[in-house]
Amino acid sequence: MEFVQPLDWEEALEVKASRPEARPIFGGTDVMVELNFGRARPEVVMDLTRVPELREWGEEDGRLRVGAGVTYTRIIEELKGRLPGLAMASRTVGSPQIRNRGTVGGNLGTASPAGDALPPLYVCGAEVEVASVRGVRRVPVEEFVTGPKRNALRDDELILSFVLPEAGGPQQYAKIGPRNAMVIAVCSLGLALHPERREVGVCIGSAGPTPIRAREAEGFIRGVLEEEDLWESRGRLGEPALARFGELVAGAARPISDVRGTAEYRRHAVGVLARRVLRWAWEEYREGR
């Protein structure tokens, strides 16, 4: 196994162009597990931790552009006010040591259906910025994740950053697992209120081959909020609407049974999570937080 360590972004892209088989690594929280258990043996490992561009974040054209190497810990500490849903999801990732090393860029590269960072990115309409020596392109996150542990990266491309709007309203994230921390989600759910355009985004995690936007549920609750003028009045959401919302989210799930849970349990749990996170987010909106 060959180990290379580029010192800047241009050098990293040149390495990837000349050695497409090179496996990029930053936090290594997924890659090292595969190596340790003998599930992968790449010919070349490319360490990107010395590339400064990957560790930067800032504002760009009214949106936030976050480098693929920004760790979960930094997202919690530096971006919790701007990206609260992503910060909530980041708090559920592993131990403090894992959060200090792991990155959202790694979650995107691994493209696991259980990736905690993915539902918050989906509900905010994030784009993934990828680059090669040929240039830079941005891919909507829903198109970037193409299947279980599959993504839209070409052989000579690396993930540079992800781009998304700053939160315009309350956001929530919740997951279910056999314990509260250091656990892969049995199922998860991300939700965002978008008051400026009168919409609600909801995404299911770990209950399908990829994260799943629950479009019918989104349309239903949008109609309820409009018909009852709740965006303006900030009135209470009724229990029948919450229950129906949960049913529609559960119906959008495409779970399987495995060692972490049955398909039936996952579908039921997703519906429960949907009711809870919508209630939490709406109460936050009503209180003006």
C-alpha positions in Angstrom: 0.0 0.0 0.0 1.4 3.4 -1.0 0.7 6.5 1.1 0.7 10.0 -0.3 0.1 13.3 1.4 -0.5 16.4 -0.9 0.2 19.8 0.7 -2.4 21.8 -1.3 -5.6 21.3 -3.3 -3.9 21.5 -6.7 -1.5 18.8 -5.8 -4.3 16.6 -4.5 -6.2 16.9 -7.8 -3.0 16.1 -9.7 -2.5 12.9 -7.6 -6.1 11.9 -8.1 -5.9 12.5 -11.9 -2.7 10.4 -12.2 -3.8 7.8 -9.7 -7.6 7.4 -9.9 -7.4 4.4 -7.6 -6.1 6.6 -4.7 -8.5 6.4 -1.7 -8.9 9.8 -0.1 -8.8 10.0 3.7 -9.3 12.9 6.1 -10.8 11.8 9.4 -10.6 8.1 8.5 -13.5 7.1 10.7 -15.0 4.9 8.0 -11.9 4.1 5.9 -9.9 2.8 8.8 -12.6 0.5 9.9 -12.6 -1.1 6.4 -8.8 -1.4 6.5 -8.7 -2.9 10.0 -11.3 -5.5 9.2 -9.7 -6.4 5.9 -12.8 -5.2 3.9 -10.7 -2.9 1.7 -7.1 -2.8 0.6 -6.5 0.2 -1.6 -3.3 0.4 -3.6 -2.9 4.1 -2.7 -4.2 6.0 0.3 -4.2 9.8 -0.1 -4.1 11.8 3.2 -5.8 15.2 2.7 -5.4 16.5 6.2 -2.7 19.0 5.1 -4.9 20.6 2.4 -6.0 24.0 4.0 -8.9 24.6 1.5 -10.8 21.6 3.0 -10.8 23.1 6.5 -12.3 26.4 5.6 -15.9 27.6 5.6 -17.5 31.0 4.8 -20.4 32.8 3.1 -20.8 32.8 -0.7 -23.6 34.5 -2.6 -25.9 34.4 0.4 -25.2 30.8 1.2 -22.7 28.9 3.4 -19.9 27.0 1.8 -18.3 24.4 4.2 -15.1 22.6 3.4 -15.3 18.8 3.2 -12.7 18.7 6.0 -14.6 20.7 8.6 -15.1 18.3 11.5 -18.3 17.5 13.3 -16.9 19.3 16.4 -16.3 22.5 14.5 -19.8 22.3 13.0 -21.2 22.0 16.5 -19.1 24.9 17.9 -19.0 27.2 14.9 -22.1 26.6 12.9 -24.8 25.5 15.4 -26.6 28.9 15.0 -26.5 28.9 11.3 -27.0 25.2 10.6 -28.8 23.9 13.7 -30.1 20.6 12.1 -26.6 19.7 10.9 -25.2 20.6 14.3 -27.8 18.4 16.1 -26.9 15.5 13.8 -23.2 16.1 14.4 -23.7 15.7 18.2 -25.0 12.2 17.7 -22.0 11.0 15.8 -19.8 8.6 17.8 -17.6 9.8 20.7 -15.8 13.2 21.1 -12.7 11.6 19.6 -14.7 10.6 16.5 -16.3 14.0 16.2 -12.9 15.6 16.5 -11.8 13.7 13.4 -14.9 12.8 11.4 -16.2 15.1 8.7 -19.4 15.7 6.7 -17.3 15.3 3.6 -16.5 11.7 4.7 -20.2 11.1 5.3 -20.9 12.2 1.7 -18.0 10.1 0.3 -19.1 7.0 2.1 -22.8 7.6 1.1 -24.1 5.2 3.8 -28.0 5.4 4.1 -27.3 5.7 7.9 -25.0 8.7 7.5 -26.2 11.1 10.2 -25.2 14.3 8.3 -27.2 13.4 5.2 -30.9 14.1 6.2 -30.0 17.6 7.3 -28.3 18.3 4.0 -31.3 16.9 2.1 -33.9 19.0 3.8 -31.9 22.2 3.1 -31.3 21.5 -0.6 -27.5 21.3 -0.2 -25.2 20.9 -3.2 -21.9 19.0 -3.1 -19.0 20.7 -4.7 -16.6 18.3 -6.4 -13.5 19.0 -8.4 -10.9 17.5 -10.7 -8.1 18.9 -12.8 -10.8 19.4 -15.5 -12.8 21.9 -13.3 -15.4 22.2 -10.6 -19.0 21.2 -10.6 -21.9 21.2 -8.1 -24.3 18.3 -7.7 -27.5 18.4 -5.7 -27.1 16.1 -2.7 -30.1 14.0 -3.7 -28.3 13.3 -7.0 -24.9 12.9 -5.5 -25.9 9.9 -3.3 -26.9 7.3 -5.9 -27.3 4.1 -3.8 -26.0 2.3 -0.7 -22.4 3.5 -0.4 -22.4 4.8 -3.9 -22.1 8.4 -5.1 -21.7 10.4 -8.3 -18.0 11.1 -8.0 -16.0 10.4 -11.2 -12.7 8.5 -11.0 -10.6 11.7 -11.0 -12.8 13.8 -8.6 -12.6 14.7 -5.0 -15.2 16.4 -2.7 -14.2 20.0 -2.0 -17.2 21.3 0.0 -20.9 21.4 0.4 -23.0 24.5 -0.1 -26.4 25.2 1.5 -28.5 28.1 2.7 -28.3 29.3 6.3 -31.3 28.2 8.4 -34.3 30.5 7.9 -36.4 28.7 10.6 -36.2 25.9 13.1 -34.5 22.6 12.2 -34.6 19.3 14.0 -32.8 15.9 13.8 -33.5 12.7 15.7 -32.5 9.1 15.5 -33.2 5.8 17.2 -30.5 3.3 18.3 -30.0 0.8 21.0 -28.2 3.5 23.1 -28.0 7.3 23.1 -24.4 7.7 21.8 -21.8 6.0 19.7 -24.4 4.1 17.7 -25.3 3.7 14.0 -28.9 4.8 13.5 -31.6 2.2 13.3 -33.5 5.0 11.6 -33.3 8.8 11.7 -35.2 11.8 10.5 -34.2 15.4 9.6 -36.7 18.2 9.3 -36.5 21.9 8.5 -39.1 24.7 8.5 -38.7 27.2 5.7 -41.0 30.1 6.7 -39.7 32.4 3.9 -41.2 30.1 1.3 -43.8 28.5 3.4 -42.5 24.9 3.1 -41.4 22.0 5.4 -38.6 19.7 4.4 -38.4 16.2 5.8 -35.9 13.4 5.1 -35.7 9.8 6.3 -32.4 8.2 7.1 -31.4 4.6 7.5 -34.7 3.3 6.3 -34.0 2.9 2.6 -31.2 2.4 0.1 -30.5 6.2 0.3 -31.9 9.0 2.4 -35.5 9.6 1.3 -37.4 12.9 1.0 -41.0 12.3 2.1 -42.6 14.4 -0.6 -46.2 13.5 0.0 -45.9 14.3 3.7 -44.2 17.6 2.8 -47.1 18.5 0.5 -49.7 17.5 3.1 -48.3 19.6 5.9 -47.7 22.5 3.6 -51.5 22.4 2.7 -52.5 22.3 6.4 -50.3 25.3 7.3 -51.7 27.3 4.4 -55.3 26.4 4.8 -55.3 27.2 8.6 -53.1 30.3 8.1 -50.7 28.9 10.7 -47.5 30.5 9.3 -49.0 34.0 10.1 -50.9 33.2 13.2 -48.3 30.8 14.7 -51.2 28.8 16.0 -50.9 25.2 17.3 -50.7 22.3 15.0 -53.5 19.8 15.7 -52.9 16.2 16.7 -54.8 14.8 13.6 -52.4 16.7 11.3 -49.4 15.5 13.2 -50.7 11.9 13.1 -51.4 12.0 9.4 -48.0 13.6 8.8 -46.4 10.7 10.7 -48.3 8.2 8.7 -47.2 9.7 5.4 -43.6 9.8 6.4 -43.7 6.2 7.5 -45.3 5.3 4.1 -42.4 6.9 2.3 -39.8 4.7 4.1 -38.3 1.7 2.2 -36.6 -0.2 5.1 -35.1 -3.6 5.2 -34.7 -6.0 8.1 -31.2 -6.5 9.4 -29.3 -7.1 12.7 -30.2 -3.6 13.9 -33.9 -3.8 13.4 -36.8 -5.1 11.4 -38.4 -3.3 8.5 -41.7 -3.1 10.4 -40.0 -1.6 13.4 -38.1 1.0 11.3 -41.3 2.0 9.5 -43.2 2.5 12.8 -40.3 4.3 14.4 -39.9 6.7 11.4 -43.6 7.7 11.8 -43.1 8.4 15.6 -40.0 10.5 14.9 -41.8 12.5 12.3 -44.6 13.5 14.7 -42.1 14.4 17.4 -39.7 16.5 15.4 -42.5 18.4 13.6 -44.0 19.2 17.0 -40.7 20.3 18.4 -39.9 22.4 15.3 -43.3 24.0 15.2 -43.3 24.9 18.9 -39.9 26.5 18.4 -41.4 28.5 15.5 -44.4 29.5 17.6 -42.2 30.8 20.3 -40.2 32.9 17.9 -36.9 31.0 18.4 
